[in-house]
Amino acid sequence: MAKRQGTGIMIFVLSIGGFFLYAYLLMLSEWSPVVLQLSILMIVGGILGVISWLGYQMATTSKSPPSFIEDDN
């Protein structure tokens, strides 16, 4: 249990540090336009990736036979 808690604390601290690093790069550095462009690229790529995965799943999944629920009456 202690290893799991340590991992959780590490993830928590690193995510907060990552936020502050991102905020610094976005607001205070000369890399701001590049950081903004890459952020938007990753967001759009992620959304389109999920949509393409859904389309792939719909195209490749075989149709299952309908299931009928029988009443006890």
C-alpha positions, 0 to 999 in steps of 0.5 A: 500500500505504501508503494501505491501511495508514493506513486500517487503522490509522485503523480500528483506533484508531477502534474502540478509541476507540469501545469506550472511549467506549461503556464510559464512556457505559455505566458512568460517565455518566447516559446509561447506561439509554439507551445500554443500551436502544439497544444491545439495540435495535440487537442485536435489530434486527440479528438480526431483520433477518438473519432477515427477509432469509433469509426474503425470499431463501427466498421470492423465489428460484426453484427451480433444477433438480436437478443430476446428477453423471454418473459416468465409469464 
